[in-house]
Amino acid sequence: MGRGEMPSPSSHREGTAGPGNKAERPGHVAAERLPQTVSDGTSEREMRISRRRATVKSLLISGQDFPPRKGGISNYMASVAEALGPEQVCCLTSVRANGATGESEPARTYRRPAAFAKPWHIQAPGFSAAMTEILLRERPQVAQIATVHDAHMGMWLRRWFNIPYVVYAHGNEILGVSQSDWQKPRLSLMNADRILAVSRFTAQLLGEIGVPAEKIEIIHPGCDIHHFHPREPNPDLRDKLLGGKVNSRVILSVGNLVSRKGHDVVIKALPLLMEKIPDVVYLIVGDGGYRKELEDLAAALGVRERVILAGQVSHQSLPDVYALSDVFIMPSRAQLESCDVEGFGIVFLEAGACGKPVIAGRSGGVEDAVLDGVTGILVNPVDVDDVANALTQVLSDTGLAVTLGRQGRERVVREFDWKRVAGRIHSVLESVVASH
């Protein structure tokens, strides 16, 4: 199968970690004797599962990607910890706390930079000391490793402490492994008890470097459906961000300003779009080194006054930003030569959860986040005409926009609520512990 093709959903175990499919796991409780029913109507099997779920505790290791540091993986790991809760997870990271972090942490977090120091002969004693402390206080039975960059620590855990480990796979870092001659990352993936891929695309990348399919579990990231939900636009925020363009139709992008995200293609599409829908504005939330190029491009095309680069917005304020928009767009494109690809695209879930129609680039793992014609429209991310046509279609058809937004919200609630995702993750961890 080529890198540009999507594997069949049945190629890997997708969503099989849910409670209804535990019988597929070797050594799982489904292989035990038939359950007996006790007086309150609860079966003995259900009681055993409940007791084990309450006692299985994991250690989440995320060296560089953890709050208060910003970033997609950092937010993802924080959400995993919060969704699992302090009874099911504790965390180890090198990232130091700021003044406001410690009180609100969802799980006990050990901030031990020495455990991640370089070179390895300095890191090893620091890691050993941190683990001794964590084992005495927490007694974790399995480790979750945030990225392949720290996955060698999983091999140490198994060798020194007999603790199994799972590794999260996102996209860019797996591309890096596939293009590198360094064997340690590949070896740490091969030796993992399970690898949690964020998308079918990422699972395909893992298969291309030789990871056995039976070790790969596809578990998509979640979304906080209580934080991200449809709401009325905040007039003060509208005035602040849009200024004199408060009555314009708003196209929104949220994300770091890097070339992969496709902001430039949207800007190039604006002149074509404005021939049919003249009163539009493109609101870009996020920051990065690509900002100057985008400003220059908008000026060269004569649409500078239609492009608003708002900079960073707090996570707390993001739902209000989504509420200002008529359509969300991020035509991400894969840049495989520089190991830069959208492994999934959590922002598409956020926009959908807020009831907004979505336009996305057909690349990487985006097809798992956006269902074409159901929750949004997938476009060729390098085709300006395709992007302009999709924007015109959504902005000129209110019925279509409402339907896409409603179905997007319904899908996020149904499939991506963090409680459901955390249940899938924890079931994988249970399975790993049971078979270790």
Backbone hydrogen bonds in HBPLUS format (Angstrom, degrees):
<---DONOR---> <-ACCEPTOR-->    atom                        ^
c    i                          cat <-CA-CA->   ^        H-A-AA   ^      H-
h    n   atom  resd res      DA  || num        DHA   H-A  angle D-A-AA Bond
n    s   type  num  typ     dist DA aas  dist angle  dist       angle   num
A0005-GLU N   A0002-GLY O   3.08 MM   3  5.49 160.9  2.11 112.4 118.4     1
A0011-SER N   A0008-SER O   2.82 MM   3  5.27 168.0  1.84 121.7 125.6     2
A0218-ILE N   A0013-ARG O   2.99 MM 205  6.13 163.0  2.02 142.0 147.6     3
A0021-ASN N   A0018-GLY O   3.07 MM   3  5.78 171.9  2.08 127.1 129.7     4
A0024-GLU N   A0021-ASN O   3.15 MM   3  6.02 170.7  2.16 125.2 127.9     5
A0025-ARG N   A0022-LYS O   3.10 MM   3  5.72 170.5  2.11 122.0 125.0     6
A0028-HIS N   A0025-ARG O   3.17 MM   3  5.37 152.0  2.26 133.9 129.4     7
A0031-ALA N   A0028-HIS O   3.00 MM   3  5.99 173.1  2.01 130.7 132.8     8
A0032-GLU N   A0029-VAL O   2.95 MM   3  5.33 165.5  1.98 115.1 119.6     9
A0044-GLU N   A0036-GLN O   2.75 MM   8  5.54 154.9  1.81 161.1 169.6    10
A0038-VAL N   A0042-THR O   3.10 MM   4  5.73 170.6  2.11 138.2 140.9    11
A0041-GLY N   A0038-VAL O   2.99 MM   3  5.64 162.5  2.02 127.9 130.5    12
A0047-MET N   A0043-SER O   3.04 MM   4  6.38 152.3  2.11 147.3 155.3    13
A0048-ARG N   A0044-GLU O   2.87 MM   4  6.17 154.5  1.93 151.6 158.2    14
A0049-ILE N   A0045-ARG O   2.94 MM   4  6.21 162.1  1.97 152.4 157.1    15
A0050-SER N   A0046-GLU O   2.90 MM   4  6.04 158.7  1.94 144.8 151.2    16
A0051-ARG N   A0047-MET O   2.90 MM   4  6.12 159.3  1.95 148.0 153.2    17
A0052-ARG N   A0048-ARG O   2.95 MM   4  6.16 162.7  1.98 150.5 155.2    18
A0053-ARG N   A0049-ILE O   2.84 MM   4  6.02 160.2  1.88 153.0 158.6    19
A0054-ALA N   A0050-SER O   3.07 MM   4  6.22 148.1  2.17 142.7 150.8    20
A0055-THR N   A0051-ARG O   3.17 MM   4  6.38 130.2  2.43 137.9 150.6    21
A0055-THR N   A0052-ARG O   3.07 MM   3  5.09 134.5  2.29  96.4 109.1    22
A0056-VAL N   A0052-ARG O   2.87 MM   4  5.95 149.2  1.97 159.7 165.4    23
A0141-GLN N   A0057-LYS O   2.80 MM  84  5.82 165.5  1.82 161.6 161.0    24
A0058-SER N   A0088-GLN O   2.95 MM  30  6.14 164.2  1.98 133.3 136.1    25
A0090-CYS N   A0058-SER O   3.05 MM  32  6.57 141.3  2.21 150.9 162.7    26
A0059-LEU N   A0142-VAL O   2.90 MM  83  6.41 147.3  2.01 146.6 157.4    27
A0144-GLN N   A0059-LEU O   2.73 MM  85  5.95 163.2  1.75 145.8 149.7    28
A0060-LEU N   A0090-CYS O   2.78 MM  30  6.11 170.3  1.79 162.4 163.5    29
A0092-LEU N   A0060-LEU O   2.85 MM  32  6.20 153.9  1.91 159.1 160.0    30
A0061-ILE N   A0144-GLN O   2.74 MM  83  6.08 167.6  1.75 173.2 177.7    31
A0146-ALA N   A0061-ILE O   2.88 MM  85  6.02 169.2  1.89 170.6 167.6    32
A0062-SER N   A0092-LEU O   3.01 MM  30  6.36 164.6  2.04 168.7 173.7    33
A0094-SER N   A0063-GLY O   3.11 MM  31  5.07 160.5  2.15 126.9 131.4    34
A0069-ARG N   A0066-PHE O   3.05 MM   3  5.69 137.1  2.24 133.0 127.4    35
A0075-ASN N   A0071-GLY O   2.95 MM   4  6.18 161.3  1.99 151.6 156.3    36
A0076-TYR N   A0072-GLY O   2.92 MM   4  6.10 152.5  2.00 142.6 151.2    37
A0077-MET N   A0073-ILE O   2.86 MM   4  6.09 165.8  1.88 155.6 157.4    38
A0078-ALA N   A0074-SER O   3.04 MM   4  6.22 159.5  2.08 147.8 153.8    39
A0079-SER N   A0075-ASN O   2.94 MM   4  6.12 151.6  2.02 144.7 152.4    40
A0080-VAL N   A0076-TYR O   2.94 MM   4  6.28 150.8  2.03 148.5 156.8    41
A0081-ALA N   A0077-MET O   2.99 MM   4  6.25 165.1  2.01 151.0 154.2    42
A0082-GLU N   A0078-ALA O   2.93 MM   4  6.14 159.2  1.97 146.6 152.7    43
A0083-ALA N   A0079-SER O   2.85 MM   4  5.94 158.9  1.89 147.0 152.9    44
A0084-LEU N   A0080-VAL O   2.96 MM   4  6.11 158.8  2.00 152.3 157.5    45
A0085-GLY N   A0081-ALA O   2.92 MM   4  5.93 160.7  1.96 146.4 152.6    46
A0088-GLN N   A0085-GLY O   3.07 MM   3  5.69 150.6  2.16 117.1 125.3    47
A0089-VAL N   A0085-GLY O   3.14 MM   4  6.22 128.7  2.42 149.8 163.8    48
A0091-CYS N   A0108-ARG O   2.95 MM  17  6.31 164.1  1.98 157.4 160.7    49
A0110-TYR N   A0091-CYS O   2.73 MM  19  5.96 174.8  1.74 151.9 152.6    50
A0093-THR N   A0110-TYR O   3.00 MM  17  6.37 160.7  2.04 158.9 160.6    51
A0112-ARG N   A0093-THR O   2.86 MM  19  6.13 137.2  2.04 165.2 171.5    52
A0101-THR N   A0098-ASN O   3.31 MM   3  5.53 164.9  2.33 112.4 116.6    53
A0104-SER N   A0101-THR O   3.14 MM   3  5.88 140.4  2.30 121.5 130.8    54
A0105-GLU N   A0102-GLY O   3.47 MM   3  5.55 170.3  2.48 106.6 109.3    55
A0115-ALA N   A0112-ARG O   2.99 MM   3  5.65 148.7  2.09 119.2 127.5    56
A0116-PHE N   A0113-PRO O   2.95 MM   3  5.49 161.5  1.99 116.7 122.8    57
A0117-ALA N   A0114-ALA O   3.38 MM   3  4.98 171.8  2.39  99.4 101.4    58
A0122-ILE N   A0119-PRO O   3.02 MM   3  5.66 153.6  2.09 117.4 125.4    59
A0123-GLN N   A0119-PRO O   3.05 MM   4  6.31 156.0  2.10 145.6 153.2    60
A0124-ALA N   A0120-TRP O   2.77 MM   4  5.79 166.3  1.79 160.0 160.6    61
A0127-PHE N   A0123-GLN O   2.74 MM   4  5.89 158.7  1.78 165.0 172.2    62
A0128-SER N   A0124-ALA O   2.89 MM   4  6.04 158.7  1.94 150.2 156.6    63
A0129-ALA N   A0125-PRO O   2.94 MM   4  6.10 156.6  2.00 145.1 150.5    64
A0130-ALA N   A0126-GLY O   3.06 MM   4  6.26 161.1  2.10 144.1 149.3    65
A0131-MET N   A0127-PHE O   2.88 MM   4  6.07 160.7  1.92 151.6 157.1    66
A0132-THR N   A0128-SER O   2.95 MM   4  6.11 152.0  2.03 144.1 151.6    67
A0133-GLU N   A0129-ALA O   3.17 MM   4  6.43 162.0  2.20 148.1 151.9    68
A0134-ILE N   A0130-ALA O   2.94 MM   4  6.20 162.2  1.97 149.7 155.0    69
A0135-LEU N   A0131-MET O   2.76 MM   4  5.82 163.7  1.78 152.8 157.0    70
A0136-LEU N   A0132-THR O   3.13 MM   4  6.24 156.4  2.19 143.6 149.4    71
A0137-ARG N   A0133-GLU O   3.09 MM   4  6.28 152.9  2.17 146.4 153.9    72
A0138-GLU N   A0134-ILE O   2.69 MM   4  5.43 163.0  1.71 153.3 158.7    73
A0139-ARG N   A0135-LEU O   3.21 MM   4  4.54 132.5  2.45 103.4 116.3    74
A0143-ALA N   A0164-PRO O   2.99 MM  21  6.37 154.2  2.06 143.8 152.1    75
A0166-VAL N   A0143-ALA O   2.89 MM  23  6.28 154.6  1.95 156.7 163.8    76
A0145-ILE N   A0166-VAL O   2.80 MM  21  6.08 157.9  1.85 152.8 160.5    77
A0168-TYR N   A0145-ILE O   2.91 MM  23  6.23 160.2  1.95 174.6 178.3    78
A0150-ASP N   A0147-THR O   3.22 MM   3  5.94 157.2  2.27 117.5 122.0    79
A0151-ALA N   A0148-VAL O   3.07 MM   3  4.68 157.5  2.12  97.7 104.7    80
A0153-MET N   A0150-ASP O   2.99 MM   3  5.75 152.5  2.06 120.2 127.5    81
A0154-GLY N   A0151-ALA O   2.90 MM   3  5.19 139.2  2.07 104.1 115.9    82
A0155-MET N   A0152-HIS O   3.12 MM   3  5.18 121.3  2.48  93.7 107.4    83
A0156-TRP N   A0152-HIS O   3.18 MM   4  6.60 150.0  2.27 142.3 150.3    84
A0157-LEU N   A0153-MET O   2.91 MM   4  6.17 155.1  1.97 143.4 150.2    85
A0158-ARG N   A0154-GLY O   3.04 MM   4  6.35 158.1  2.09 149.2 153.8    86
A0159-ARG N   A0155-MET O   3.01 MM   4  6.15 162.6  2.04 146.8 152.0    87
A0160-TRP N   A0156-TRP O   2.76 MM   4  5.77 172.8  1.76 160.0 162.3    88
A0161-PHE N   A0157-LEU O   2.86 MM   4  5.23 148.4  1.96 131.2 141.6    89
A0163-ILE N   A0157-LEU O   3.27 MM   6  5.41 168.5  2.28 111.2 114.3    90
A0162-ASN N   A0158-ARG O   3.07 MM   4  4.21 134.2  2.29 109.1 114.2    91
A0193-ASP N   A0165-TYR O   2.93 MM  28  5.72 151.7  2.01 166.3 175.6    92
A0167-VAL N   A0194-ARG O   3.10 MM  27  6.65 147.9  2.20 145.8 154.2    93
A0196-LEU N   A0167-VAL O   2.80 MM  29  6.10 154.4  1.86 148.0 156.8    94
A0169-ALA N   A0196-LEU O   2.92 MM  27  5.91 164.1  1.94 141.4 139.3    95
A0198-VAL N   A0169-ALA O   3.16 MM  29  6.42 147.2  2.27 166.2 173.1    96
A0174-ILE N   A0171-GLY O   3.10 MM   3  5.35 126.5  2.40 102.5 116.3    97
A0175-LEU N   A0171-GLY O   3.03 MM   4  6.36 154.7  2.09 155.3 163.0    98
A0176-GLY N   A0172-ASN O   2.97 MM   4  6.31 152.1  2.05 146.2 154.2    99
A0177-VAL N   A0173-GLU O   3.06 MM   4  6.36 148.6  2.16 137.6 145.0   100
A0178-SER N   A0174-ILE O   3.00 MM   4  6.26 157.1  2.05 147.9 153.7   101
A0179-GLN N   A0175-LEU O   3.13 MM   4  6.37 134.0  2.35 143.5 155.2   102
A0179-GLN N   A0176-GLY O   3.25 MM   3  5.25 134.9  2.47  95.2 106.9   103
A0180-SER N   A0177-VAL O   3.23 MM   3  5.18 165.2  2.25 104.6 108.8   104
A0187-LEU N   A0183-GLN O   2.82 MM   4  5.96 162.2  1.85 161.9 167.8   105
A0188-SER N   A0184-LYS O   2.89 MM   4  6.09 155.6  1.95 154.3 160.4   106
A0189-LEU N   A0185-PRO O   3.10 MM   4  6.36 143.8  2.23 144.0 152.9   107
A0190-MET N   A0186-ARG O   2.97 MM   4  6.26 160.7  2.00 150.9 156.4   108
A0191-ASN N   A0187-LEU O   3.01 MM   4  6.17 145.2  2.14 145.2 153.9   109
A0192-ALA N   A0189-LEU O   3.19 MM   3  5.23 153.4  2.27 101.3 109.3   110
A0195-ILE N   A0215-LYS O   2.81 MM  20  6.02 155.1  1.88 164.1 162.7   111
A0217-GLU N   A0195-ILE O   2.83 MM  22  6.01 171.1  1.83 169.1 168.3   112
A0197-ALA N   A0217-GLU O   2.80 MM  20  6.04 145.4  1.92 147.6 157.9   113
A0219-ILE N   A0197-ALA O   2.94 MM  22  6.05 148.0  2.04 153.8 164.1   114
A0203-ALA N   A0199-SER O   3.02 MM   4  6.29 154.9  2.09 143.8 151.3   115
A0204-GLN N   A0200-ARG O   2.90 MM   4  6.12 147.6  2.00 144.1 152.6   116
A0205-LEU N   A0201-PHE O   3.04 MM   4  6.43 152.2  2.12 146.9 154.0   117
A0206-LEU N   A0202-THR O   3.02 MM   4  6.34 155.2  2.08 148.9 155.2   118
A0207-GLY N   A0203-ALA O   3.00 MM   4  6.32 154.1  2.07 145.8 152.8   119
A0208-GLU N   A0204-GLN O   2.98 MM   4  6.28 146.3  2.10 146.9 156.2   120
A0209-ILE N   A0206-LEU O   3.21 MM   3  5.44 138.7  2.39 100.4 111.1   121
A0211-VAL N   A0206-LEU O   3.09 MM   5  5.52 159.5  2.13 150.8 144.3   122
A0210-GLY N   A0207-GLY O   3.07 MM   3  5.10 158.8  2.11 103.8 109.6   123
A0215-LYS N   A0212-PRO O   3.02 MM   3  5.64 159.0  2.07 117.0 123.6   124
A0216-ILE N   A0213-ALA O   3.08 MM   3  5.30 157.6  2.13 109.0 116.0   125
A0223-CYS N   A0416-PHE O   2.78 MM 193  5.73 143.5  1.92 160.2 158.3   126
A0227-HIS N   A0224-ASP O   3.23 MM   3  5.46 131.2  2.48 101.4 113.2   127
A0228-PHE N   A0224-ASP O   2.91 MM   4  6.07 174.2  1.91 162.4 164.4   128
A0238-ARG N   A0234-ASN O   2.92 MM   4  6.15 158.8  1.97 156.2 163.3   129
A0239-ASP N   A0235-PRO O   2.95 MM   4  6.13 159.0  2.00 145.5 150.3   130
A0240-LYS N   A0236-ASP O   2.96 MM   4  6.16 154.7  2.03 142.7 150.2   131
A0241-LEU N   A0237-LEU O   2.90 MM   4  6.07 165.5  1.92 157.9 159.7   132
A0242-LEU N   A0238-ARG O   2.84 MM   4  5.59 158.5  1.89 146.3 153.8   133
A0243-GLY N   A0239-ASP O   2.99 MM   4  4.88 140.2  2.15 118.9 127.7   134
A0245-LYS N   A0242-LEU O   3.00 MM   3  5.22 165.0  2.02 125.4 128.3   135
A0248-SER N   A0245-LYS O   3.13 MM   3  5.40 168.1  2.14 113.9 117.1   136
A0249-ARG N   A0279-ASP O   2.99 MM  30  6.27 174.8  2.00 149.6 148.0   137
A0281-VAL N   A0249-ARG O   2.85 MM  32  6.17 145.5  1.97 170.2 173.9   138
A0326-ASP N   A0250-VAL O   2.81 MM  76  5.27 174.3  1.81 145.0 146.2   139
A0251-ILE N   A0281-VAL O   2.91 MM  30  6.18 170.5  1.92 167.3 170.0   140
A0283-LEU N   A0251-ILE O   2.76 MM  32  6.00 158.5  1.81 174.5 177.8   141
A0252-LEU N   A0327-VAL O   2.98 MM  75  6.31 161.7  2.01 159.8 165.3   142
A0329-ILE N   A0252-LEU O   2.83 MM  77  6.07 163.8  1.86 168.2 169.7   143
A0253-SER N   A0283-LEU O   3.04 MM  30  6.49 150.1  2.13 162.0 166.3   144
A0285-VAL N   A0253-SER O   2.89 MM  32  6.13 175.1  1.89 160.3 161.9   145
A0255-GLY N   A0285-VAL O   2.96 MM  30  6.44 159.0  2.01 159.8 166.0   146
A0258-VAL N   A0256-ASN O   3.02 MM   2  5.82 120.1  2.39 110.4  94.0   147
A0257-LEU N   A0287-ASP O   3.05 MM  30  5.17 169.9  2.07 109.6 112.5   148
A0290-TYR N   A0257-LEU O   3.22 MM  33  5.18 146.2  2.34 146.8 144.5   149
A0261-LYS N   A0258-VAL O   3.18 MM   3  5.94 147.0  2.29 120.6 127.3   150
A0262-GLY N   A0259-SER O   3.33 MM   3  6.06 160.3  2.38 120.0 124.2   151
A0333-ARG N   A0260-ARG O   2.92 MM  73  5.36 156.1  1.97 151.4 159.2   152
A0265-VAL N   A0262-GLY O   3.12 MM   3  5.35 127.4  2.41 102.6 115.0   153
A0266-VAL N   A0262-GLY O   3.36 MM   4  6.75 154.7  2.43 150.6 156.8   154
A0267-ILE N   A0263-HIS O   3.04 MM   4  6.37 160.2  2.08 152.6 157.9   155
A0268-LYS N   A0264-ASP O   2.96 MM   4  6.21 154.7  2.02 144.5 151.6   156
A0269-ALA N   A0265-VAL O   2.98 MM   4  6.17 131.8  2.21 135.7 148.6   157
A0269-ALA N   A0266-VAL O   3.01 MM   3  4.96 127.9  2.29  93.1 107.7   158
A0270-LEU N   A0266-VAL O   3.15 MM   4  6.41 123.0  2.50 141.7 155.6   159
A0270-LEU N   A0267-ILE O   3.20 MM   3  5.28 146.7  2.32  99.8 109.2   160
A0273-LEU N   A0269-ALA O   2.97 MM   4  6.19 161.9  2.00 157.4 163.4   161
A0274-MET N   A0270-LEU O   2.82 MM   4  5.94 161.6  1.85 162.0 166.1   162
A0275-GLU N   A0272-LEU O   3.31 MM   3  5.51 151.3  2.39 101.4 109.6   163
A0276-LYS N   A0273-LEU O   3.02 MM   3  5.75 149.9  2.11 117.7 124.9   164
A0277-ILE N   A0273-LEU O   2.83 MM   4  5.93 164.8  1.86 153.4 157.9   165
A0280-VAL N   A0278-PRO O   3.12 MM   2  5.90 130.8  2.38 103.3  90.3   166
A0282-TYR N   A0306-ARG O   2.69 MM  24  6.01 174.1  1.70 172.3 173.3   167
A0308-ILE N   A0282-TYR O   2.86 MM  26  6.11 168.6  1.87 156.6 159.7   168
A0284-ILE N   A0308-ILE O   2.79 MM  24  6.00 177.7  1.79 169.7 169.2   169
A0310-ALA N   A0284-ILE O   2.86 MM  26  5.98 152.7  1.93 157.2 166.4   170
A0286-GLY N   A0311-GLY O   2.81 MM  25  4.71 147.1  1.92 111.5 116.9   171
A0291-ARG N   A0288-GLY O   3.33 MM   3  6.01 166.2  2.35 123.2 124.2   172
A0294-LEU N   A0290-TYR O   3.17 MM   4  6.46 154.6  2.23 152.7 159.9   173
A0294-LEU N   A0291-ARG O   3.07 MM   3  5.21 116.9  2.48  98.8 114.1   174
A0295-GLU N   A0291-ARG O   2.95 MM   4  6.27 159.4  2.00 157.7 163.7   175
A0296-ASP N   A0292-LYS O   2.93 MM   4  6.14 162.6  1.96 151.6 156.3   176
A0297-LEU N   A0293-GLU O   2.91 MM   4  6.06 154.8  1.97 143.9 151.1   177
A0298-ALA N   A0294-LEU O   2.98 MM   4  6.16 165.4  2.00 151.0 154.3   178
A0299-ALA N   A0295-GLU O   3.05 MM   4  6.27 156.8  2.11 145.9 152.4   179
A0300-ALA N   A0296-ASP O   2.93 MM   4  6.13 157.8  1.98 148.2 154.3   180
A0301-LEU N   A0297-LEU O   3.06 MM   4  6.28 143.1  2.21 146.9 156.2   181
A0303-VAL N   A0298-ALA O   2.93 MM   5  5.16 155.4  1.99 159.6 156.3   182
A0302-GLY N   A0299-ALA O   3.15 MM   3  5.11 157.3  2.20 101.7 108.5   183
A0306-ARG N   A0303-VAL O   2.83 MM   3  5.21 150.4  1.92 112.6 122.6   184
A0307-VAL N   A0304-ARG O   3.18 MM   3  5.35 165.7  2.20 109.1 113.2   185
A0317-SER N   A0314-SER O   3.03 MM   3  5.29 130.9  2.28 101.9 114.4   186
A0318-LEU N   A0315-HIS O   3.30 MM   3  5.27 149.3  2.40  98.7 107.4   187
A0320-ASP N   A0317-SER O   3.06 MM   3  5.53 125.1  2.38 112.1 125.3   188
A0321-VAL N   A0317-SER O   3.19 MM   4  6.54 142.2  2.34 145.7 156.7   189
A0321-VAL N   A0318-LEU O   2.89 MM   3  4.94 123.3  2.22  99.7 115.7   190
A0322-TYR N   A0318-LEU O   2.93 MM   4  6.29 161.4  1.96 164.3 168.6   191
A0323-ALA N   A0319-PRO O   3.01 MM   4  6.21 147.5  2.12 138.9 148.1   192
A0324-LEU N   A0321-VAL O   3.06 MM   3  5.39 144.7  2.19 106.2 116.0   193
A0325-SER N   A0322-TYR O   3.06 MM   3  5.51 155.7  2.12 113.7 120.9   194
A0328-PHE N   A0357-PRO O   3.00 MM  29  6.27 176.5  2.00 164.8 166.0   195
A0359-ILE N   A0328-PHE O   2.82 MM  31  6.23 145.1  1.94 151.0 162.6   196
A0330-MET N   A0359-ILE O   3.00 MM  29  6.45 152.6  2.08 156.9 165.0   197
A0332-SER N   A0330-MET O   2.85 MM   2  5.62 137.8  2.03 105.1  92.9   198
A0361-GLY N   A0330-MET O   3.32 MM  31  6.53 147.2  2.44 128.6 120.9   199
A0335-GLN N   A0340-ASP O   2.77 MM   5  5.04 164.8  1.79 166.5 168.3   200
A0338-SER N   A0335-GLN O   3.10 MM   3  5.75 143.8  2.24 114.4 123.5   201
A0340-ASP N   A0335-GLN O   3.07 MM   5  5.04 164.4  2.09 131.4 134.6   202
A0339-CYS N   A0336-LEU O   3.04 MM   3  4.75 164.5  2.06 104.8 107.1   203
A0365-GLY N   A0342-GLU O   2.83 MM  23  6.13 164.5  1.85 159.5 164.8   204
A0348-PHE N   A0345-GLY O   3.13 MM   3  5.77 147.5  2.24 113.8 121.6   205
A0349-LEU N   A0346-ILE O   2.91 MM   3  5.25 125.5  2.22 105.9 119.9   206
A0350-GLU N   A0346-ILE O   3.06 MM   4  6.47 156.5  2.12 152.1 159.2   207
A0351-ALA N   A0347-VAL O   2.93 MM   4  6.13 166.7  1.95 150.2 152.9   208
A0352-GLY N   A0348-PHE O   2.97 MM   4  6.07 159.5  2.01 139.9 146.3   209
A0353-ALA N   A0349-LEU O   2.74 MM   4  5.90 158.1  1.79 151.7 157.9   210
A0354-CYS N   A0350-GLU O   3.08 MM   4  6.33 135.2  2.28 139.6 151.1   211
A0354-CYS N   A0351-ALA O   3.11 MM   3  5.12 130.1  2.37  94.5 107.9   212
A0356-LYS N   A0351-ALA O   3.03 MM   5  5.43 163.9  2.06 147.0 145.8   213
A0355-GLY N   A0352-GLY O   2.83 MM   3  5.00 157.3  1.89 110.6 115.1   214
A0377-ILE N   A0358-VAL O   2.83 MM  19  6.36 149.1  1.92 151.6 161.1   215
A0360-ALA N   A0377-ILE O   2.98 MM  17  6.38 158.6  2.03 153.7 159.9   216
A0379-VAL N   A0360-ALA O   2.86 MM  19  6.16 155.6  1.92 159.4 166.4   217
A0363-SER N   A0361-GLY O   2.90 MM   2  5.70 116.3  2.32 114.4  97.3   218
A0362-ARG N   A0379-VAL O   2.86 MM  17  5.66 162.2  1.89 168.5 163.3   219
A0366-VAL N   A0363-SER O   3.11 MM   3  5.93 160.6  2.14 148.9 151.2   220
A0368-ASP N   A0365-GLY O   3.08 MM   3  5.76 158.8  2.13 117.5 123.7   221
A0369-ALA N   A0366-VAL O   2.85 MM   3  5.10 132.1  2.08 105.1 119.1   222
A0370-VAL N   A0366-VAL O   2.95 MM   4  6.18 150.5  2.04 161.9 171.2   223
A0374-VAL N   A0371-LEU O   2.97 MM   3  5.31 162.0  2.00 130.6 133.2   224
A0375-THR N   A0371-LEU O   2.98 MM   4  5.30 159.6  2.02 142.6 149.2   225
A0373-GLY N   A0376-GLY O   2.65 MM   3  5.54 149.9  1.74 164.8 171.6   226
A0383-ASP N   A0380-ASN O   3.12 MM   3  5.39 169.7  2.13 118.1 121.0   227
A0387-VAL N   A0383-ASP O   3.08 MM   4  6.41 159.2  2.13 154.0 159.6   228
A0388-ALA N   A0384-VAL O   2.90 MM   4  6.12 164.5  1.92 153.5 157.9   229
A0389-ASN N   A0385-ASP O   2.85 MM   4  6.00 159.1  1.89 149.9 155.6   230
A0390-ALA N   A0386-ASP O   3.05 MM   4  6.22 156.5  2.11 144.5 150.6   231
A0391-LEU N   A0387-VAL O   3.03 MM   4  6.28 162.6  2.06 152.2 156.7   232
A0392-THR N   A0388-ALA O   2.95 MM   4  6.12 160.2  1.99 147.6 153.5   233
A0393-GLN N   A0389-ASN O   2.88 MM   4  6.06 156.0  1.94 146.7 153.2   234
A0394-VAL N   A0390-ALA O   3.08 MM   4  6.32 165.0  2.10 153.2 155.5   235
A0395-LEU N   A0391-LEU O   2.93 MM   4  6.00 169.1  1.94 155.2 158.9   236
A0396-SER N   A0392-THR O   3.00 MM   4  5.84 136.0  2.20 140.8 150.0   237
A0401-ALA N   A0397-ASP O   3.04 MM   4  6.36 166.1  2.06 157.3 161.2   238
A0402-VAL N   A0398-THR O   2.94 MM   4  6.12 164.3  1.97 154.5 158.0   239
A0403-THR N   A0399-GLY O   3.00 MM   4  6.13 159.8  2.04 146.2 152.1   240
A0404-LEU N   A0400-LEU O   2.93 MM   4  6.12 170.5  1.94 160.4 162.2   241
A0405-GLY N   A0401-ALA O   3.02 MM   4  6.13 163.0  2.05 146.7 151.9   242
A0406-ARG N   A0402-VAL O   2.87 MM   4  6.02 159.5  1.91 149.1 154.9   243
A0407-GLN N   A0403-THR O   2.93 MM   4  6.05 168.2  1.94 153.8 157.2   244
A0408-GLY N   A0404-LEU O   2.83 MM   4  5.91 142.6  1.97 141.6 152.7   245
A0409-ARG N   A0405-GLY O   3.04 MM   4  6.26 161.3  2.08 148.0 151.5   246
A0410-GLU N   A0406-ARG O   3.00 MM   4  6.25 163.3  2.02 149.6 154.4   247
A0411-ARG N   A0407-GLN O   2.98 MM   4  6.08 156.3  2.04 140.9 146.9   248
A0412-VAL N   A0408-GLY O   3.04 MM   4  6.28 162.6  2.08 151.9 156.3   249
A0413-VAL N   A0409-ARG O   3.01 MM   4  6.21 169.2  2.02 157.3 159.9   250
A0414-ARG N   A0410-GLU O   2.94 MM   4  6.03 153.7  2.01 143.1 151.1   251
A0415-GLU N   A0411-ARG O   2.82 MM   4  5.84 158.6  1.86 155.0 159.4   252
A0416-PHE N   A0412-VAL O   2.81 MM   4  4.80 149.2  1.90 129.6 138.8   253
A0420-ARG N   A0417-ASP O   2.93 MM   3  5.48 123.4  2.25 113.2 126.4   254
A0421-VAL N   A0417-ASP O   3.09 MM   4  6.46 162.1  2.13 152.3 157.8   255
A0422-ALA N   A0418-TRP O   2.78 MM   4  5.81 165.1  1.80 149.1 153.6   256
A0423-GLY N   A0419-LYS O   3.06 MM   4  6.19 146.7  2.17 136.4 145.2   257
A0424-ARG N   A0420-ARG O   3.08 MM   4  6.47 150.1  2.18 147.2 154.7   258
A0424-ARG N   A0421-VAL O   3.08 MM   3  5.13 117.2  2.49  95.7 110.6   259
A0425-ILE N   A0421-VAL O   2.96 MM   4  6.30 162.1  1.99 155.0 159.8   260
A0426-HIS N   A0422-ALA O   2.85 MM   4  6.00 167.3  1.86 151.2 155.0   261
A0427-SER N   A0423-GLY O   2.98 MM   4  6.07 150.4  2.07 140.9 148.9   262
A0428-VAL N   A0424-ARG O   3.13 MM   4  6.43 150.5  2.22 145.6 152.6   263
A0428-VAL N   A0425-ILE O   3.13 MM   3  5.24 120.5  2.50  97.3 111.6   264
A0429-LEU N   A0425-ILE O   3.04 MM   4  6.40 159.4  2.08 151.1 156.8   265
A0430-GLU N   A0426-HIS O   2.83 MM   4  6.10 156.3  1.88 150.2 156.8   266
A0431-SER N   A0427-SER O   2.97 MM   4  6.16 156.9  2.02 142.6 148.8   267
A0432-VAL N   A0428-VAL O   2.92 MM   4  6.23 156.6  1.97 152.9 159.1   268
A0433-VAL N   A0429-LEU O   2.99 MM   4  6.23 164.4  2.02 152.6 156.3   269
A0434-ALA N   A0430-GLU O   2.84 MM   4  6.03 161.8  1.87 152.7 158.4   270
A0435-SER N   A0431-SER O   3.03 MM   4  6.19 146.2  2.15 144.6 152.4   271
A0436-HIS N   A0433-VAL O   3.29 MM   3  5.18 154.6  2.36  98.9 106.4   272
